[in-house]
Each structure stands twice: as C-alpha cells, then as structure tokens.
Amino acid sequence: MMRLILHVWRQAGPGAVGRFVRYERQGVSADISFLEMLDGLNETLSARKEEPIAFDHDCREGICGSCGMVINGRPHGPHRATTACQLHMRAFHDGDEIWIEPWRARAFPVVRDLVVDRSAFDRIIAQGGFISAATGASPDGNAIPIAKKISDHAMDAAQCIGCGACVASCPNGSAMLFVSAKVGHLGLLPQGQPERMQRVQKMVAQMDAEGFGACTNTGECEAVCPKDISLEFIARMNRDFLKAVAVDRPEKKESGGP
C-alpha cells in the first residue's frame, strides 16, 4: 500500500481561473488503475461534501480515447503506448507526488477540471473522415484483394482512438498525427481512392480552422501516442496534400492545361 500526494488541476468552468489543489491518499494499492485511484479520491471528496474531480472515462479498456490527462508532464503518464485507464499504480512509488492536469491546447478548451472539449476532432472527421459512396450491402471480406503490407499499414492508422495526446504533447498544439492517421487509413484502401484528394484538403483545412498549430517534426506526438501511430503518416499526408493542391490549382482549371 502506498501514500501519495496528488496535485490535481481544479477549474470550475471554461471561463474560471484554475489552480492545482493538493490531496493526500493513503493505502493505495499498486494493483488498481490510475482512474480507480481517482475514483477512490472522489468517493472521499463526496463523503466530505466536497466537489468530486471531473474527468472523462468510458470503456476503461484503452480503446475509447476519452481518459485524457497529463500525468507528471506526460500525456497518459510514464508508460509508452498506454492510456490513463490502463496505467496501474505500480508505476509509482510510496511517497510520490503526482501532478495531474488536462490537455493544454487552444483547440481543446477546458470544460471543467480534467475535462476538455475535443469536439474539434469531430468536426475534422465530418469534413472527410468517411467514404460517401453507396456500396450497398457489406461485401465479402475477400471480394477486393488487398496486399497484406497495405492492409497492415491501413490497420496501423485505423488504431488511432482520437484521444488527443498528440496535441497535448506537441509544443505547437498540432493535430497532424491524428489527421494523418484518419487520412492515411482511408487513403491506403481501394474504397478510399475516389475521394482521396478532396478528403485530405478538406480535413487539413478544417484542422487549420480549428486553431491547431503546425507540425515541426519534434516527434513528441509519436512518443506519447497510446497506439504507436508513426510519424510516417504525417509525411504521407503531406505528399497527398501537395498532390491535391497541384491537381486543383486555379491556373490549371482556367487554361485546361497540365
């Protein structure tokens, strides 16, 4: 059992002034998850008639992407490829001080305490993170031959859970890793080819409109991604974007030339 000192960011609302509040927890088991530890703290706060700490959670299985929080300066905590809900208290030691705060990005405004508004991601997806062609009933899985190398690469991108850790870790608040994963997933598959060029342009335009920063290849996003999404997808998206802009440039449309 451990004794821990927690410094938790408390903020009553989007326009309120926030601050770190110190809490002490005794008898914390090394076998429980980080969110279960916060659950225990909230039970104590509720028993004392104090306001519990607000934090996002849903599946608690590392696949929904909602449990975003910065733990000791690192999104999702000290372990690589791990969400906060899958982080266990054995990662800490008796007497440790733990600082817990929300994502820090202009495009992710704080709603309350550790909860941020990530609806900007939804609006980016709405601009093209889908296939609009009517395909009828679901085809047989083997109807369209796809090389294993290609399908594996597409699945690597499809693992993105949209948690926002990439944005929180980036010094520029960039969403390039998230957007490139969504663009890359469909851009690698045959079904995504008809809308490939317009998809990348629309999603990048929406990303910029939401106020996310530019990518300067610091690599922090890849380092904290709970699904190990590779920077390679950013390079792939940049190539697709340049091709799309070249195809749609106004002078070509006016002249009809190459």
Secondary structure, DSSP 8 states (H G I E B T S, - for coil): -EEEEEEEEE-SSTTS--EEEEEEEEEE-TTSBHHHHHHHHHHHHHHTT--------S-SSSSS-----EETTEET-SSTT--GGG-BGGGS-TT-EEEEE---BTTB-EEETTEE--HHHHHHHHTTSS--S---S---TTSS---HHHHHHHHHHHT-----HHHHH-TT-B-HHHHHHHHHHHHTSGGGSTTHHHHHHHHHHHHHHTT-B------HHHHH-TT---THHHHHHHHHHHHHHHHT-HHHHHH---
